[in-house]
Amino acid sequence: MLQQIIQLVSGCVTFLGGFLVVWGAVSLGLAIREQTGGAQIASAISTIAGGAIIIAAAVYFGMLDTSWMPN
């Protein structure tokens, strides 16, 4: 039961991180195309990095050991 909950939460958080990576990539592309300046590009790169960190945390969370739980 706990392992299923961990997998569900991990999957949802991974989806959120992936969404942020895609959103950041779109923002980066728009900022480069419009040549609006460094602030928008920095914000887009920060969004991409944040999404990648969230994905890494979700993968780590999904690897938690629940073998100590009684069946």
N, CA, C and O atoms as a Tripos MOL2 file, in Angstrom:
@<TRIPOS>MOLECULE
protein
  284   283    71     0     0
PROTEIN
NO_CHARGES

@<TRIPOS>ATOM
      1 N           0.8260   -1.1950    0.0000 N.3       1 MET1
      2 CA          0.0000    0.0000    0.0000 C.3       1 MET1
      3 C           0.8750    1.2660    0.0000 C.2       1 MET1
      4 O           0.6690    2.1640   -0.8160 O.2       1 MET1
      5 N           1.8490    1.3310    0.9170 N.am      2 LEU2
      6 CA          2.7190    2.4980    0.9830 C.3       2 LEU2
      7 C           3.5370    2.6430   -0.2930 C.2       2 LEU2
      8 O           3.7510    3.7560   -0.7720 O.2       2 LEU2
      9 N           3.9920    1.5260   -0.8420 N.am      3 GLN3
     10 CA          4.7720    1.5740   -2.0850 C.3       3 GLN3
     11 C           3.9320    2.1280   -3.2280 C.2       3 GLN3
     12 O           4.4540    2.8590   -4.0700 O.2       3 GLN3
     13 N           2.6530    1.7990   -3.2770 N.am      4 GLN4
     14 CA          1.7790    2.3250   -4.3250 C.3       4 GLN4
     15 C           1.5880    3.8300   -4.1790 C.2       4 GLN4
     16 O           1.5580    4.5600   -5.1710 O.2       4 GLN4
     17 N           1.4590    4.2860   -2.9420 N.am      5 ILE5
     18 CA          1.3170    5.7230   -2.6950 C.3       5 ILE5
     19 C           2.5870    6.4520   -3.1040 C.2       5 ILE5
     20 O           2.5250    7.5180   -3.7170 O.2       5 ILE5
     21 N           3.7400    5.8800   -2.7660 N.am      6 ILE6
     22 CA          5.0200    6.4890   -3.1360 C.3       6 ILE6
     23 C           5.1470    6.5660   -4.6530 C.2       6 ILE6
     24 O           5.6020    7.5810   -5.1830 O.2       6 ILE6
     25 N           4.7540    5.5120   -5.3570 N.am      7 GLN7
     26 CA          4.8280    5.5180   -6.8150 C.3       7 GLN7
     27 C           3.8840    6.5550   -7.4160 C.2       7 GLN7
     28 O           4.2350    7.2230   -8.3880 O.2       7 GLN7
     29 N           2.6840    6.6960   -6.8410 N.am      8 LEU8
     30 CA          1.7360    7.6870   -7.3350 C.3       8 LEU8
     31 C           2.2660    9.1040   -7.1380 C.2       8 LEU8
     32 O           2.2210    9.9210   -8.0570 O.2       8 LEU8
     33 N           2.7650    9.3910   -5.9430 N.am      9 VAL9
     34 CA          3.3000   10.7280   -5.6630 C.3       9 VAL9
     35 C           4.5130   11.0000   -6.5450 C.2       9 VAL9
     36 O           4.6560   12.0940   -7.0900 O.2       9 VAL9
     37 N           5.3760   10.0150   -6.6850 N.am     10 SER10
     38 CA          6.5630   10.1710   -7.5140 C.3      10 SER10
     39 C           6.1860   10.4590   -8.9650 C.2      10 SER10
     40 O           6.8020   11.3110   -9.6070 O.2      10 SER10
     41 N           5.1900    9.7630   -9.4820 N.am     11 GLY11
     42 CA          4.7410    9.9930  -10.8480 C.3      11 GLY11
     43 C           4.1570   11.3840  -11.0400 C.2      11 GLY11
     44 O           4.4240   12.0410  -12.0460 O.2      11 GLY11
     45 N           3.3590   11.8330  -10.0740 N.am     12 CYS12
     46 CA          2.7620   13.1770  -10.1700 C.3      12 CYS12
     47 C           3.8310   14.2650  -10.1020 C.2      12 CYS12
     48 O           3.7830   15.2340  -10.8600 O.2      12 CYS12
     49 N           4.7800   14.1080   -9.2060 N.am     13 VAL13
     50 CA          5.8340   15.1100   -9.0690 C.3      13 VAL13
     51 C           6.7450   15.1060  -10.2930 C.2      13 VAL13
     52 O           7.2100   16.1600  -10.7270 O.2      13 VAL13
     53 N           6.9990   13.9290  -10.8470 N.am     14 THR14
     54 CA          7.7910   13.8470  -12.0780 C.3      14 THR14
     55 C           7.0810   14.5630  -13.2180 C.2      14 THR14
     56 O           7.7160   15.2610  -14.0090 O.2      14 THR14
     57 N           5.7660   14.3920  -13.3030 N.am     15 PHE15
     58 CA          4.9870   15.1010  -14.3210 C.3      15 PHE15
     59 C           5.0990   16.6120  -14.1380 C.2      15 PHE15
     60 O           5.2770   17.3450  -15.1100 O.2      15 PHE15
     61 N           4.9950   17.0740  -12.9030 N.am     16 LEU16
     62 CA          5.1240   18.5040  -12.6260 C.3      16 LEU16
     63 C           6.5010   19.0160  -13.0440 C.2      16 LEU16
     64 O           6.6040   20.0740  -13.6650 O.2      16 LEU16
     65 N           7.5530   18.2790  -12.7090 N.am     17 GLY17
     66 CA          8.9020   18.6750  -13.1100 C.3      17 GLY17
     67 C           9.0640   18.7060  -14.6160 C.2      17 GLY17
     68 O           9.6940   19.6140  -15.1570 O.2      17 GLY17
     69 N           8.5020   17.7220  -15.2960 N.am     18 GLY18
     70 CA          8.5590   17.6980  -16.7520 C.3      18 GLY18
     71 C           7.8120   18.8700  -17.3660 C.2      18 GLY18
     72 O           8.2530   19.4460  -18.3600 O.2      18 GLY18
     73 N           6.6760   19.2200  -16.7670 N.am     19 PHE19
     74 CA          5.9300   20.3740  -17.2390 C.3      19 PHE19
     75 C           6.7560   21.6500  -17.1040 C.2      19 PHE19
     76 O           6.7620   22.4920  -18.0020 O.2      19 PHE19
     77 N           7.4490   21.7880  -15.9800 N.am     20 LEU20
     78 CA          8.2820   22.9760  -15.7820 C.3      20 LEU20
     79 C           9.4420   23.0320  -16.7720 C.2      20 LEU20
     80 O           9.7930   24.1080  -17.2550 O.2      20 LEU20
     81 N          10.0370   21.8840  -17.0760 N.am     21 VAL21
     82 CA         11.1230   21.8560  -18.0590 C.3      21 VAL21
     83 C          10.6020   22.3040  -19.4280 C.2      21 VAL21
     84 O          11.2460   23.1020  -20.1090 O.2      21 VAL21
     85 N           9.4410   21.7920  -19.8260 N.am     22 VAL22
     86 CA          8.8740   22.1710  -21.1230 C.3      22 VAL22
     87 C           8.4880   23.6470  -21.1210 C.2      22 VAL22
     88 O           8.7560   24.3580  -22.0890 O.2      22 VAL22
     89 N           7.8620   24.1120  -20.0410 N.am     23 TRP23
     90 CA          7.4740   25.5210  -19.9460 C.3      23 TRP23
     91 C           8.7130   26.4280  -20.0210 C.2      23 TRP23
     92 O           8.6960   27.4610  -20.6900 O.2      23 TRP23
     93 N           9.7690   26.0320  -19.3360 N.am     24 GLY24
     94 CA         11.0070   26.8080  -19.3840 C.3      24 GLY24
     95 C          11.6220   26.8240  -20.7680 C.2      24 GLY24
     96 O          12.1530   27.8470  -21.2010 O.2      24 GLY24
     97 N          11.5550   25.6980  -21.4680 N.am     25 ALA25
     98 CA         12.1060   25.6370  -22.8230 C.3      25 ALA25
     99 C          11.3130   26.5350  -23.7700 C.2      25 ALA25
    100 O          11.8920   27.2140  -24.6180 O.2      25 ALA25
    101 N           9.9980   26.5370  -23.6260 N.am     26 VAL26
    102 CA          9.1750   27.4150  -24.4610 C.3      26 VAL26
    103 C           9.4870   28.8750  -24.1460 C.2      26 VAL26
    104 O           9.6380   29.6910  -25.0550 O.2      26 VAL26
    105 N           9.5830   29.2030  -22.8650 N.am     27 SER27
    106 CA          9.9110   30.5750  -22.4660 C.3      27 SER27
    107 C          11.2870   30.9870  -22.9820 C.2      27 SER27
    108 O          11.4790   32.1200  -23.4220 O.2      27 SER27
    109 N          12.2330   30.0680  -22.9270 N.am     28 LEU28
    110 CA         13.5730   30.3570  -23.4340 C.3      28 LEU28
    111 C          13.5390   30.6250  -24.9370 C.2      28 LEU28
    112 O          14.1690   31.5660  -25.4210 O.2      28 LEU28
    113 N          12.8080   29.8040  -25.6610 N.am     29 GLY29
    114 CA         12.6950   30.0090  -27.0990 C.3      29 GLY29
    115 C          12.0590   31.3470  -27.4450 C.2      29 GLY29
    116 O          12.5030   32.0390  -28.3620 O.2      29 GLY29
    117 N          11.0220   31.7050  -26.7070 N.am     30 LEU30
    118 CA         10.3680   32.9950  -26.9530 C.3      30 LEU30
    119 C          11.2840   34.1580  -26.5990 C.2      30 LEU30
    120 O          11.3300   35.1570  -27.3180 O.2      30 LEU30
    121 N          12.0110   34.0320  -25.4960 N.am     31 ALA31
    122 CA         12.9170   35.1140  -25.0900 C.3      31 ALA31
    123 C          14.0410   35.2970  -26.0990 C.2      31 ALA31
    124 O          14.4430   36.4250  -26.3860 O.2      31 ALA31
    125 N          14.5490   34.1990  -26.6370 N.am     32 ILE32
    126 CA         15.6160   34.2950  -27.6410 C.3      32 ILE32
    127 C          15.0660   34.8760  -28.9380 C.2      32 ILE32
    128 O          15.7150   35.7040  -29.5760 O.2      32 ILE32
    129 N          13.8690   34.4420  -29.3250 N.am     33 ARG33
    130 CA         13.2820   34.9300  -30.5880 C.3      33 ARG33
    131 C          12.9720   36.4210  -30.5110 C.2      33 ARG33
    132 O          13.2130   37.1610  -31.4650 O.2      33 ARG33
    133 N          12.4380   36.8590  -29.3750 N.am     34 GLU34
    134 CA         12.0490   38.2600  -29.2380 C.3      34 GLU34
    135 C          13.2140   39.1600  -28.8530 C.2      34 GLU34
    136 O          13.0990   40.3840  -28.9130 O.2      34 GLU34
    137 N          14.3150   38.5720  -28.4640 N.am     35 GLN35
    138 CA         15.5090   39.3110  -28.0480 C.3      35 GLN35
    139 C          15.1600   40.3700  -27.0030 C.2      35 GLN35
    140 O          15.4960   41.5460  -27.1390 O.2      35 GLN35
    141 N          14.4590   39.9000  -25.9340 N.am     36 THR36
    142 CA         13.9620   40.8330  -24.9250 C.3      36 THR36
    143 C          14.9990   41.1720  -23.8630 C.2      36 THR36
    144 O          14.8520   42.1710  -23.1600 O.2      36 THR36
    145 N          16.0170   40.3810  -23.7380 N.am     37 GLY37
    146 CA         17.0460   40.7020  -22.7600 C.3      37 GLY37
    147 C          17.3850   39.5350  -21.8750 C.2      37 GLY37
    148 O          16.7910   38.4600  -21.9520 O.2      37 GLY37
    149 N          18.3630   39.7840  -21.0300 N.am     38 GLY38
    150 CA         18.9070   38.7230  -20.1970 C.3      38 GLY38
    151 C          18.0020   38.2710  -19.0760 C.2      38 GLY38
    152 O          18.0810   37.1160  -18.6590 O.2      38 GLY38
    153 N          17.1420   39.1460  -18.5710 N.am     39 ALA39
    154 CA         16.2970   38.7800  -17.4350 C.3      39 ALA39
    155 C          15.3220   37.6720  -17.7930 C.2      39 ALA39
    156 O          15.1250   36.7440  -17.0070 O.2      39 ALA39
    157 N          14.7110   37.7540  -18.9620 N.am     40 GLN40
    158 CA         13.7680   36.7250  -19.3780 C.3      40 GLN40
    159 C          14.4890   35.4170  -19.6870 C.2      40 GLN40
    160 O          13.9700   34.3390  -19.3960 O.2      40 GLN40
    161 N          15.6550   35.5020  -20.2620 N.am     41 ILE41
    162 CA         16.4300   34.2960  -20.5560 C.3      41 ILE41
    163 C          16.8630   33.6280  -19.2500 C.2      41 ILE41
    164 O          16.7810   32.4060  -19.1240 O.2      41 ILE41
    165 N          17.3160   34.4100  -18.2950 N.am     42 ALA42
    166 CA         17.7190   33.8670  -16.9950 C.3      42 ALA42
    167 C          16.5450   33.2170  -16.2800 C.2      42 ALA42
    168 O          16.7020   32.1690  -15.6530 O.2      42 ALA42
    169 N          15.3780   33.8260  -16.3690 N.am     43 SER43
    170 CA         14.1810   33.2600  -15.7450 C.3      43 SER43
    171 C          13.8150   31.9230  -16.3870 C.2      43 SER43
    172 O          13.4460   30.9790  -15.6890 O.2      43 SER43
    173 N          13.9140   31.8420  -17.7000 N.am     44 ALA44
    174 CA         13.5990   30.5970  -18.4010 C.3      44 ALA44
    175 C          14.5860   29.4970  -18.0360 C.2      44 ALA44
    176 O          14.1910   28.3500  -17.8220 O.2      44 ALA44
    177 N          15.8570   29.8410  -17.9650 N.am     45 ILE45
    178 CA         16.8680   28.8470  -17.5900 C.3      45 ILE45
    179 C          16.6510   28.3870  -16.1510 C.2      45 ILE45
    180 O          16.8400   27.2100  -15.8410 O.2      45 ILE45
    181 N          16.2600   29.2940  -15.2820 N.am     46 SER46
    182 CA         15.9680   28.9300  -13.8910 C.3      46 SER46
    183 C          14.7750   27.9780  -13.8160 C.2      46 SER46
    184 O          14.7690   27.0490  -13.0070 O.2      46 SER46
    185 N          13.7820   28.2040  -14.6440 N.am     47 THR47
    186 CA         12.6170   27.3190  -14.6740 C.3      47 THR47
    187 C          13.0130   25.9240  -15.1470 C.2      47 THR47
    188 O          12.5560   24.9250  -14.5910 O.2      47 THR47
    189 N          13.8550   25.8550  -16.1630 N.am     48 ILE48
    190 CA         14.3250   24.5590  -16.6600 C.3      48 ILE48
    191 C          15.1230   23.8360  -15.5770 C.2      48 ILE48
    192 O          14.9200   22.6440  -15.3450 O.2      48 ILE48
    193 N          16.0240   24.5530  -14.9190 N.am     49 ALA49
    194 CA         16.8300   23.9330  -13.8610 C.3      49 ALA49
    195 C          15.9620   23.4910  -12.6910 C.2      49 ALA49
    196 O          16.1810   22.4210  -12.1230 O.2      49 ALA49
    197 N          14.9870   24.3040  -12.3330 N.am     50 GLY50
    198 CA         14.0780   23.9230  -11.2470 C.3      50 GLY50
    199 C          13.2960   22.6680  -11.5820 C.2      50 GLY50
    200 O          13.1290   21.7940  -10.7310 O.2      50 GLY50
    201 N          12.8190   22.5690  -12.8040 N.am     51 GLY51
    202 CA         12.1070   21.3710  -13.2320 C.3      51 GLY51
    203 C          12.9850   20.1340  -13.1860 C.2      51 GLY51
    204 O          12.5350   19.0590  -12.7890 O.2      51 GLY51
    205 N          14.2370   20.2870  -13.5940 N.am     52 ALA52
    206 CA         15.1680   19.1500  -13.5560 C.3      52 ALA52
    207 C          15.4320   18.7090  -12.1100 C.2      52 ALA52
    208 O          15.5280   17.5130  -11.8350 O.2      52 ALA52
    209 N          15.5480   19.6580  -11.2020 N.am     53 ILE53
    210 CA         15.7610   19.3170   -9.7900 C.3      53 ILE53
    211 C          14.5330   18.6130   -9.2260 C.2      53 ILE53
    212 O          14.6660   17.6590   -8.4590 O.2      53 ILE53
    213 N          13.3500   19.0670   -9.5920 N.am     54 ILE54
    214 CA         12.1220   18.4150   -9.1260 C.3      54 ILE54
    215 C          12.0360   16.9880   -9.6460 C.2      54 ILE54
    216 O          11.6370   16.0840   -8.9110 O.2      54 ILE54
    217 N          12.4060   16.7760  -10.9040 N.am     55 ILE55
    218 CA         12.3930   15.4180  -11.4610 C.3      55 ILE55
    219 C          13.3790   14.5290  -10.7060 C.2      55 ILE55
    220 O          13.0560   13.3880  -10.3770 O.2      55 ILE55
    221 N          14.5760   15.0440  -10.4290 N.am     56 ALA56
    222 CA         15.5690   14.2570   -9.6900 C.3      56 ALA56
    223 C          15.0610   13.9130   -8.2900 C.2      56 ALA56
    224 O          15.2660   12.7960   -7.8140 O.2      56 ALA56
    225 N          14.4060   14.8550   -7.6360 N.am     57 ALA57
    226 CA         13.8620   14.5850   -6.3040 C.3      57 ALA57
    227 C          12.7600   13.5360   -6.3650 C.2      57 ALA57
    228 O          12.6620   12.6880   -5.4790 O.2      57 ALA57
    229 N          11.9300   13.5860   -7.4040 N.am     58 ALA58
    230 CA         10.8590   12.6020   -7.5390 C.3      58 ALA58
    231 C          11.4190   11.2070   -7.7830 C.2      58 ALA58
    232 O          10.9050   10.2250   -7.2480 O.2      58 ALA58
    233 N          12.4650   11.1200   -8.5860 N.am     59 VAL59
    234 CA         13.0960    9.8120   -8.8250 C.3      59 VAL59
    235 C          13.6810    9.2680   -7.5310 C.2      59 VAL59
    236 O          13.5400    8.0820   -7.2320 O.2      59 VAL59
    237 N          14.3350   10.1280   -6.7680 N.am     60 TYR60
    238 CA         14.8970    9.7030   -5.4830 C.3      60 TYR60
    239 C          13.7880    9.2740   -4.5250 C.2      60 TYR60
    240 O          13.9250    8.2610   -3.8380 O.2      60 TYR60
    241 N          12.7050   10.0230   -4.4710 N.am     61 PHE61
    242 CA         11.5740    9.6830   -3.6040 C.3      61 PHE61
    243 C          10.9810    8.3350   -3.9930 C.2      61 PHE61
    244 O          10.5760    7.5620   -3.1250 O.2      61 PHE61
    245 N          10.9260    8.0460   -5.2940 N.am     62 GLY62
    246 CA         10.3890    6.7760   -5.7620 C.3      62 GLY62
    247 C          11.2720    5.5870   -5.4160 C.2      62 GLY62
    248 O          10.8130    4.4450   -5.4550 O.2      62 GLY62
    249 N          12.5280    5.8380   -5.0780 N.am     63 MET63
    250 CA         13.4530    4.7580   -4.7350 C.3      63 MET63
    251 C          13.4940    4.4680   -3.2370 C.2      63 MET63
    252 O          14.3130    3.6640   -2.7920 O.2      63 MET63
    253 N          12.6320    5.1050   -2.4540 N.am     64 LEU64
    254 CA         12.6320    4.8760   -1.0120 C.3      64 LEU64
    255 C          12.3460    3.4120   -0.6990 C.2      64 LEU64
    256 O          11.5360    2.7700   -1.3670 O.2      64 LEU64
    257 N          13.0130    2.8990    0.3160 N.am     65 ASP65
    258 CA         12.8650    1.5080    0.7250 C.3      65 ASP65
    259 C          11.7170    1.3840    1.6970 C.2      65 ASP65
    260 O          11.7360    1.9860    2.7710 O.2      65 ASP65
    261 N          10.7070    0.5990    1.3260 N.am     66 THR66
    262 CA          9.5680    0.3650    2.1980 C.3      66 THR66
    263 C           9.5290   -1.0770    2.6790 C.2      66 THR66
    264 O           8.4780   -1.5590    3.1000 O.2      66 THR66
    265 N          10.6420   -1.7620    2.6240 N.am     67 SER67
    266 CA         10.6700   -3.1670    3.0390 C.3      67 SER67
    267 C          10.4840   -3.3360    4.5440 C.2      67 SER67
    268 O          10.1890   -4.4370    5.0110 O.2      67 SER67
    269 N          10.6500   -2.2710    5.2980 N.am     68 TRP68
    270 CA         10.4810   -2.3550    6.7440 C.3      68 TRP68
    271 C           9.0120   -2.3950    7.1440 C.2      68 TRP68
    272 O           8.6900   -2.7220    8.2870 O.2      68 TRP68
    273 N           8.1100   -2.0620    6.2080 N.am     69 MET69
    274 CA          6.6700   -2.0630    6.5010 C.3      69 MET69
    275 C           6.1430   -3.4860    6.5960 C.2      69 MET69
    276 O           6.5190   -4.3360    5.7880 O.2      69 MET69
    277 N           5.2790   -3.7620    7.5690 N.am     70 PRO70
    278 CA          4.6580   -5.0930    7.6180 C.3      70 PRO70
    279 C           3.6580   -5.2650    6.4770 C.2      70 PRO70
    280 O           3.0380   -4.2940    6.0430 O.2      70 PRO70
    281 N           3.5020   -6.4750    5.9970 N.am     71 ASN71
    282 CA          2.5800   -6.7390    4.8790 C.3      71 ASN71
    283 C           1.1720   -6.7990    5.3240 C.2      71 ASN71
    284 O           0.2760   -7.0130    4.5090 O.2      71 ASN71
@<TRIPOS>BOND
     1     1     2 1
     2     2     3 1
     3     3     4 2
     4     3     5 am
     5     5     6 1
     6     6     7 1
     7     7     8 2
     8     7     9 am
     9     9    10 1
    10    10    11 1
    11    11    12 2
    12    11    13 am
    13    13    14 1
    14    14    15 1
    15    15    16 2
    16    15    17 am
    17    17    18 1
    18    18    19 1
    19    19    20 2
    20    19    21 am
    21    21    22 1
    22    22    23 1
    23    23    24 2
    24    23    25 am
    25    25    26 1
    26    26    27 1
    27    27    28 2
    28    27    29 am
    29    29    30 1
    30    30    31 1
    31    31    32 2
    32    31    33 am
    33    33    34 1
    34    34    35 1
    35    35    36 2
    36    35    37 am
    37    37    38 1
    38    38    39 1
    39    39    40 2
    40    39    41 am
    41    41    42 1
    42    42    43 1
    43    43    44 2
    44    43    45 am
    45    45    46 1
    46    46    47 1
    47    47    48 2
    48    47    49 am
    49    49    50 1
    50    50    51 1
    51    51    52 2
    52    51    53 am
    53    53    54 1
    54    54    55 1
    55    55    56 2
    56    55    57 am
    57    57    58 1
    58    58    59 1
    59    59    60 2
    60    59    61 am
    61    61    62 1
    62    62    63 1
    63    63    64 2
    64    63    65 am
    65    65    66 1
    66    66    67 1
    67    67    68 2
    68    67    69 am
    69    69    70 1
    70    70    71 1
    71    71    72 2
    72    71    73 am
    73    73    74 1
    74    74    75 1
    75    75    76 2
    76    75    77 am
    77    77    78 1
    78    78    79 1
    79    79    80 2
    80    79    81 am
    81    81    82 1
    82    82    83 1
    83    83    84 2
    84    83    85 am
    85    85    86 1
    86    86    87 1
    87    87    88 2
    88    87    89 am
    89    89    90 1
    90    90    91 1
    91    91    92 2
    92    91    93 am
    93    93    94 1
    94    94    95 1
    95    95    96 2
    96    95    97 am
    97    97    98 1
    98    98    99 1
    99    99   100 2
   100    99   101 am
   101   101   102 1
   102   102   103 1
   103   103   104 2
   104   103   105 am
   105   105   106 1
   106   106   107 1
   107   107   108 2
   108   107   109 am
   109   109   110 1
   110   110   111 1
   111   111   112 2
   112   111   113 am
   113   113   114 1
   114   114   115 1
   115   115   116 2
   116   115   117 am
   117   117   118 1
   118   118   119 1
   119   119   120 2
   120   119   121 am
   121   121   122 1
   122   122   123 1
   123   123   124 2
   124   123   125 am
   125   125   126 1
   126   126   127 1
   127   127   128 2
   128   127   129 am
   129   129   130 1
   130   130   131 1
   131   131   132 2
   132   131   133 am
   133   133   134 1
   134   134   135 1
   135   135   136 2
   136   135   137 am
   137   137   138 1
   138   138   139 1
   139   139   140 2
   140   139   141 am
   141   141   142 1
   142   142   143 1
   143   143   144 2
   144   143   145 am
   145   145   146 1
   146   146   147 1
   147   147   148 2
   148   147   149 am
   149   149   150 1
   150   150   151 1
   151   151   152 2
   152   151   153 am
   153   153   154 1
   154   154   155 1
   155   155   156 2
   156   155   157 am
   157   157   158 1
   158   158   159 1
   159   159   160 2
   160   159   161 am
   161   161   162 1
   162   162   163 1
   163   163   164 2
   164   163   165 am
   165   165   166 1
   166   166   167 1
   167   167   168 2
   168   167   169 am
   169   169   170 1
   170   170   171 1
   171   171   172 2
   172   171   173 am
   173   173   174 1
   174   174   175 1
   175   175   176 2
   176   175   177 am
   177   177   178 1
   178   178   179 1
   179   179   180 2
   180   179   181 am
   181   181   182 1
   182   182   183 1
   183   183   184 2
   184   183   185 am
   185   185   186 1
   186   186   187 1
   187   187   188 2
   188   187   189 am
   189   189   190 1
   190   190   191 1
   191   191   192 2
   192   191   193 am
   193   193   194 1
   194   194   195 1
   195   195   196 2
   196   195   197 am
   197   197   198 1
   198   198   199 1
   199   199   200 2
   200   199   201 am
   201   201   202 1
   202   202   203 1
   203   203   204 2
   204   203   205 am
   205   205   206 1
   206   206   207 1
   207   207   208 2
   208   207   209 am
   209   209   210 1
   210   210   211 1
   211   211   212 2
   212   211   213 am
   213   213   214 1
   214   214   215 1
   215   215   216 2
   216   215   217 am
   217   217   218 1
   218   218   219 1
   219   219   220 2
   220   219   221 am
   221   221   222 1
   222   222   223 1
   223   223   224 2
   224   223   225 am
   225   225   226 1
   226   226   227 1
   227   227   228 2
   228   227   229 am
   229   229   230 1
   230   230   231 1
   231   231   232 2
   232   231   233 am
   233   233   234 1
   234   234   235 1
   235   235   236 2
   236   235   237 am
   237   237   238 1
   238   238   239 1
   239   239   240 2
   240   239   241 am
   241   241   242 1
   242   242   243 1
   243   243   244 2
   244   243   245 am
   245   245   246 1
   246   246   247 1
   247   247   248 2
   248   247   249 am
   249   249   250 1
   250   250   251 1
   251   251   252 2
   252   251   253 am
   253   253   254 1
   254   254   255 1
   255   255   256 2
   256   255   257 am
   257   257   258 1
   258   258   259 1
   259   259   260 2
   260   259   261 am
   261   261   262 1
   262   262   263 1
   263   263   264 2
   264   263   265 am
   265   265   266 1
   266   266   267 1
   267   267   268 2
   268   267   269 am
   269   269   270 1
   270   270   271 1
   271   271   272 2
   272   271   273 am
   273   273   274 1
   274   274   275 1
   275   275   276 2
   276   275   277 am
   277   277   278 1
   278   278   279 1
   279   279   280 2
   280   279   281 am
   281   281   282 1
   282   282   283 1
   283   283   284 2
@<TRIPOS>SUBSTRUCTURE
     1 MET1         2 RESIDUE 1 A MET
     2 LEU2         6 RESIDUE 1 A LEU
     3 GLN3        10 RESIDUE 1 A GLN
     4 GLN4        14 RESIDUE 1 A GLN
     5 ILE5        18 RESIDUE 1 A ILE
     6 ILE6        22 RESIDUE 1 A ILE
     7 GLN7        26 RESIDUE 1 A GLN
     8 LEU8        30 RESIDUE 1 A LEU
     9 VAL9        34 RESIDUE 1 A VAL
    10 SER10       38 RESIDUE 1 A SER
    11 GLY11       42 RESIDUE 1 A GLY
    12 CYS12       46 RESIDUE 1 A CYS
    13 VAL13       50 RESIDUE 1 A VAL
    14 THR14       54 RESIDUE 1 A THR
    15 PHE15       58 RESIDUE 1 A PHE
    16 LEU16       62 RESIDUE 1 A LEU
    17 GLY17       66 RESIDUE 1 A GLY
    18 GLY18       70 RESIDUE 1 A GLY
    19 PHE19       74 RESIDUE 1 A PHE
    20 LEU20       78 RESIDUE 1 A LEU
    21 VAL21       82 RESIDUE 1 A VAL
    22 VAL22       86 RESIDUE 1 A VAL
    23 TRP23       90 RESIDUE 1 A TRP
    24 GLY24       94 RESIDUE 1 A GLY
    25 ALA25       98 RESIDUE 1 A ALA
    26 VAL26      102 RESIDUE 1 A VAL
    27 SER27      106 RESIDUE 1 A SER
    28 LEU28      110 RESIDUE 1 A LEU
    29 GLY29      114 RESIDUE 1 A GLY
    30 LEU30      118 RESIDUE 1 A LEU
    31 ALA31      122 RESIDUE 1 A ALA
    32 ILE32      126 RESIDUE 1 A ILE
    33 ARG33      130 RESIDUE 1 A ARG
    34 GLU34      134 RESIDUE 1 A GLU
    35 GLN35      138 RESIDUE 1 A GLN
    36 THR36      142 RESIDUE 1 A THR
    37 GLY37      146 RESIDUE 1 A GLY
    38 GLY38      150 RESIDUE 1 A GLY
    39 ALA39      154 RESIDUE 1 A ALA
    40 GLN40      158 RESIDUE 1 A GLN
    41 ILE41      162 RESIDUE 1 A ILE
    42 ALA42      166 RESIDUE 1 A ALA
    43 SER43      170 RESIDUE 1 A SER
    44 ALA44      174 RESIDUE 1 A ALA
    45 ILE45      178 RESIDUE 1 A ILE
    46 SER46      182 RESIDUE 1 A SER
    47 THR47      186 RESIDUE 1 A THR
    48 ILE48      190 RESIDUE 1 A ILE
    49 ALA49      194 RESIDUE 1 A ALA
    50 GLY50      198 RESIDUE 1 A GLY
    51 GLY51      202 RESIDUE 1 A GLY
    52 ALA52      206 RESIDUE 1 A ALA
    53 ILE53      210 RESIDUE 1 A ILE
    54 ILE54      214 RESIDUE 1 A ILE
    55 ILE55      218 RESIDUE 1 A ILE
    56 ALA56      222 RESIDUE 1 A ALA
    57 ALA57      226 RESIDUE 1 A ALA
    58 ALA58      230 RESIDUE 1 A ALA
    59 VAL59      234 RESIDUE 1 A VAL
    60 TYR60      238 RESIDUE 1 A TYR
    61 PHE61      242 RESIDUE 1 A PHE
    62 GLY62      246 RESIDUE 1 A GLY
    63 MET63      250 RESIDUE 1 A MET
    64 LEU64      254 RESIDUE 1 A LEU
    65 ASP65      258 RESIDUE 1 A ASP
    66 THR66      262 RESIDUE 1 A THR
    67 SER67      266 RESIDUE 1 A SER
    68 TRP68      270 RESIDUE 1 A TRP
    69 MET69      274 RESIDUE 1 A MET
    70 PRO70      278 RESIDUE 1 A PRO
    71 ASN71      282 RESIDUE 1 A ASN
